[in-house]
């Protein structure tokens, strides 16, 4: 006979009927690491291309010049 711990309600299913977690599947596999690394590198390349673009550089330059030209 399977006994339930005191903190479980009576309507809780018995412990023997539950599915167990798979053994040895406790992290990402090498393929998942490779895809994650590839996605991170692609995002970094995209952000680098955007930030080093002419429009962003011109906007940042204008912002700095405007901030430095403020009269106190």
C-alpha positions in Angstrom: 0.0 0.0 0.0 1.3 3.4 -0.9 0.9 6.1 1.7 0.6 9.8 1.1 2.5 12.4 2.9 0.5 14.4 5.4 0.7 17.6 3.5 -1.1 16.2 0.4 -4.8 16.4 0.2 -6.8 13.2 -0.1 -7.9 13.9 -3.7 -4.2 14.0 -4.8 -3.4 11.1 -7.1 -1.2 8.3 -5.7 2.5 8.6 -6.1 2.8 5.4 -8.2 0.6 6.8 -11.0 2.8 9.8 -11.7 5.2 10.0 -14.6 8.9 10.2 -13.6 11.3 12.7 -15.0 13.7 11.4 -17.7 17.1 10.5 -16.3 20.1 12.1 -17.8 18.3 14.9 -19.6 19.3 17.8 -17.3 20.7 20.4 -19.6 21.2 21.6 -23.2 22.9 19.3 -25.7 25.8 20.3 -27.8 23.5 21.0 -30.8 21.4 23.4 -28.7 24.6 25.2 -27.5 25.8 25.5 -31.1 22.5 27.0 -32.2 22.4 29.3 -29.3 25.9 30.5 -29.9 25.2 31.0 -33.6 22.0 33.0 -32.8 24.0 35.2 -30.4 26.7 35.8 -32.9 24.2 36.7 -35.6 22.5 39.1 -33.2 25.8 40.7 -32.3 26.7 41.1 -36.0 23.4 42.7 -36.7 23.7 45.2 -33.8 27.3 46.0 -34.8 26.1 46.8 -38.4 23.3 49.0 -37.1 25.5 50.9 -34.6 28.4 51.5 -37.0 26.0 52.7 -39.7 26.2 56.3 -41.0 22.8 57.3 -39.7 23.5 56.2 -36.1 27.0 57.7 -36.2 25.5 61.0 -37.5 22.8 61.0 -34.9 25.2 60.3 -32.0 27.5 63.0 -33.2 24.7 65.5 -33.4 23.5 64.5 -29.9 26.9 65.0 -28.4 27.5 68.4 -30.2 24.1 69.6 -29.0 24.8 68.5 -25.4 28.2 70.3 -25.5 26.8 73.5 -26.9 24.2 74.0 -24.2 24.7 77.4 -22.5 24.7 77.5 -18.8 
